[in-house]
Amino acid sequence: MKNARRILSATLTVCALFGTTALARPTAPAEPQRPNMIFVLVDDLRYDAMGFLTQGLKTPNIDALAKNGVYFPNAVVTSSLCSPSRATILTGQSTRNHGVVDNNNSSEEGLVFFPAYLQQAGYQTGFFGKWHMGFDTDAPRAGFDKWVSFKGQGTYFPTEQLSPEKIAAGERQMLNVDGRQVKRTAYITDELTDYAMNWLEKGRDKSKPFFLYLSHKAVHSDPLPPDRYKKQYRDLDIKLPASMANTPENNAGKPLWVQNQRNSWHGADFPYHTDNPMKEQVRDYYRTLSPVDESLGRIMAYLKANHLDRNTMVVFYSDNGFLIGDHGLIDKRNAYEPSVRVPMIVWAPGMLPKGVTNPAVVRNLDLAPTFLDVAHIPEPGRMEGKSFLPVAQGKMDEKTWNPGDFVYEYYWEWSFPQTPTTFAIERDRVKYIQYHGVWDLEELYDLRSDPDEMRNLIDDPRWLETKITLRKALFDQMANSKGEHVVPYTRKTSSGLVHRSIKGPHAADFPAQWYVEPNLPTKMNDLFADSPAKAKADAAGKSYHP
């Protein structure tokens, strides 16, 4: 019955957004002076995993939000990994400055989360869901009046990862509710939404504006849908990326680590060390999104029914992108487009235009400054992002607002050693990627003509100057707030997930152009900085000294 009510509520919401339901509207309460804000964060949602972008997906509430709000197709994250990305969202700082570098218990010491500023300014604040930072504790954090969370990644179901004996004894996975341990009772997306809705309806001080942070576990791997969606999409034709095929054409110009990762935990040939077909994994991924769409529907129906729709901003976002076989890879972490791009929709009828696609490049770094801007709170000096409110409102075009180069950083994790430390920079739709601590290729892509990143231009002489320029710009901008260029890491406690399928491909060979004759005059040339003069000497087979 409870599930039926959820589905009915979600179904009504699409109509409610357009004011066509027959639901009775209560007397409108006095509106707060400052806008309310709701931030819905989905975990690992691919940039195109929404019905209005991928045919066959059923996400009516997400689609309605985009139809009536501002859709940002070029939203990105500066680190595509759960804990670092979430820390960036909360602090407005890059990973190199907030110090939450991986998912292995990075400290939160010294960090200030933006809801604390909202709270100090009179907002009621509530957090519901996955936190995943600070030594895995689920304890309440500063800046929130209401707190519902769980340790680490959490689980989809209350009895998941528990033995039959523990389940029979009444044990369940737990939630931390305002500092008190409470047994889980339902599917995680539904349960978190129930807590959030109860706070909206009964738990907050309605004389104050509110900020609600709903941080879903879904659709993180391994995605598990509730029973009501287990058969959804069974006939949907899943289109996997063409670059997934292990062919010489697809592998040309790709680093060794990319070719080797395909037969690993984060590879399309051995996904999560299983033989589960990739298409079925994608179907489960989409099925697990359906309760998130229902959740959004419940929230939107509440806003409409309580006359809060003209004074509330809703931001729908993801902490990371996701690959579904692109270049033979799954998951995220790397600097390729499906990893760094995320879905982003902002809905605020009293503040933003309706049905607009805005091309501005918005980063997770820019969220905290924007929430503060909406609340008329000055941006703290420690924040590195920039409020996107003026460009969302249409008061400023994306070129004027442009916050500069998009700089990306990911630090190698011993627990998932397949992906190396990665630094990247994108300028004018040209992306340069370098790797730290591995003997491998760099990458350079012209995203204007090659959006799928299939043609590595790193050794193309026509792109030499661009490569040199972006290398320097990346190094300069990767300095932390102390002016340091450092690679942080956390303590290693095991080998990590290093296995490869016995049936899968073995290690990739080095690039053919790296195999040369001994004693060449050019043998020392690559100790020196790239330049046109060095390229000329290389082409002539001559020794080069700057």
C-alpha positions, 0 to 999 in steps of 0.5 A: 500500500505504501508503495502504491501511494508513492507511485500515485504521488509521483504520477500526479506530480507531472500534472501538478507541475503544470497546475492541472491536478484536481487536488485541493490547495490549502490556504497559502502560508506566508512566504519567507523573504528568502528562497527555499532551496532543495538540493537533490544529489544522485550518486554516479548518474550518467549525464544522459541517463534521463528520459528526455535525452535517452529514448525509452527511459521513464523519468517523468519527474526529472523530465518535467523539471527540465521542461520547466527549468534550466538544463545545463548540458555542460555541467562537470565535476572537478574530481569524479569520485564520491568523497572528493566530489561531495567535499567539493560540493560542500566546501566550494574548494578543489580536492587539492585544497579541501584534502578529501582525496579518496574514499579511504577515510580522508579527514574533514578537519578544518573544513567548513560546509556551506550549510553552516553559513545558511544556518547562521543566516536563519535557514532551517537545514536538513541533510538526508542520505549518503555523506561518505567522508570523515573516517566513515562516521555517520555522526551529525555534522555542523551546519544541519538542524536535521540529520539522517545518514549512514556509514560509508556507501550504505546498502539498498535494503535493510537486510543487505550484507547481513547473515541469515542468523543476524536477520533472524535475530532482528538485526538491520542496517542502521541510520543515524537520526540526529545522533541516535541509531535507528534500524532501517525499515525500507528500500533506501531511496524510499526511506530517505525520501520519507524522512525528508518529506516528514521534515518538510511537512512536520519537522521544520520551523515553517517561519524560516526559509529552508535548505534540504539536502537529499543525498541519494545512494542510488544509482551507485554500483552495484545498483539494486532496484526495489521489487516493483521495478525488477522487471522494468526495461527488460525489453529495452534495447540498450545501446552500448558505446561503439568505443567499447569494442576491443579493436585496434581502431578503438585502442589506437592512441589510448594509454596502456592503463585504459587498455589494461583496465578493461579486464579489471574491476572497472572494466567492461570485460570483467565488471566488478569481477563478474560475468554479468552482461553489460546490458543487464547491468545498465538495465539495473542502473536505469531501474534503480533510477526510477525510485529517485524519479518518484522521490523527486515527484513527491517533493515537487507535489509537496511544493505545489500543494503548499504554495512553495513552488514560487519561492523555492529553487530545486537543483538536481545534480550528480556527484560523478558521471559514469561510463557504461563501456566507453573505451572499454571502461565502467565506473568513473574516476578518469577524465573522459567526458562520460566520467566528468560530465553530470546531469544538472537541472535547476528549477526556480519559477520565481527566479529562473526562466522556463524550459531553457538549455544553458550551455555554460560550463558549471562545476561542482565547485560552483554549487556552494557559492550559488546557494549562498548567493541565492540566500544573499550571503557573501561568498567566503574567501576560501571558496574557489567556485563562482555563483552561476545564478546570473548566467542561470537567470539570463542576466549574463551570457556564458562567455561573460560568466565563464569561470575559466579553464576546467581543471580536473584532478583524480588521485590514485587509490590503492583500493582500486588501482586500475586508474592512475593519478590524473590531471586534465585541463579543458580550454575552448573545448580542447582537453589535455590529460596527463598521468602521474607516476605511470609510464604511459601516453598523454592525451589531447582531444579536440572535443569540437570535432571529436566529442567521443575522444577517439583521436588522440592528438598528443603527437600530432605536430599541428597541435604541438603549441597547444600541447605546450600551452595547456601543459603549462596552464595545467601545472600553474593552476594545479597549485594548491592554496599554499602554492604547492604542487603535491600528490596526496595519498592515504594509508595502504592496507591491502593489495586492493582489487587487482584481479583480472579475468582468466578469460580476458585480454592480457596486458597491452603492448607499448605504442609502436612508435616507442620501439626504436633502434639503439644508439640513435642521435635523438636518444636524449631529446625527450629529456628537454622541453617540447618546442618547434625546434626540438620537433624539427630535430626529431624529424631530421633524426638529429640530436637536440640541445636547447 
